[in-house]
Amino acid sequence: MNTSSLRHSFSRDQVLIAHAVEMIARTSLSQDDFAEELSKQIHLSIPEKARAKEVPDFTALAATSDTSAFLKASGSWLRKVNRWLSGEVELASWIEEAWVLALDAEHQERCINELASRHGLIGARASSAEAAPVTAFAQFVTRMGHATEAGSSVLADGVIDAADLPHLPGFIDNLLAVESRAHELRRQAENELARHRGEKPSLRVAG
């Protein structure tokens, strides 16, 4: 499933669900794996809410060696996640951030870009060890190559028109990835420059 072609008709929760369903269908990760990772991310990002909503902590349950309690909690949680994935139950707003974090790296980036683009923004990633400048630049170059390859098909005749419709979703996805990495690098450079000038780091949202 490529949600780019449906960007303006999908609601926010449908975009979140679409990327999770696609990840489960196209990778070795199962629905159970996603449900367990979702539980983990909820406890890490909003522990108070996790306790209030009785989201099972599988790490803690496994440590107790109480097999019965583990199976009961996991069964109930899996049914709840399945209802979210199927659209049977509306995805709660408090779970959205953890939902994105529970996706693998590729689908997480695409989901963030998809959501950001709905508001004319760029889906910048949070800084982390993985976001080292050299790594970010290598990923920028790689995504630029993918965008160039996709764009060569779209722009072969010098225009973007109805004949290009089959290629546009992939082209858009690649351009969003390039924009995201470019913004990540620009922000790191701006913040370092500001630090040496004694200024506050940039908090601007790309648009």
RARA-V642608 format. One line per field, one symbol per residue. phi: phi as a letter, one per 30 degrees, with the letter a starting at -180 (. if undefined). A space follows every 10 residues. Layout:
# RARA-V642608
phi=???
This chain:
# RARA-V642608
phi=.cdddcedcd dedddededd dddddcbddc dddddddded dddddbeddd ddchddcddd ddddicdddd dddddddddd ddddddidbd ddddcddddd ddddeddddd ddddddddci ccdddddaed ceeddddddd dddddddddd ddddcecibc bedcedcded ddeddddded dddddddddd ddddddcicd edcdcdb
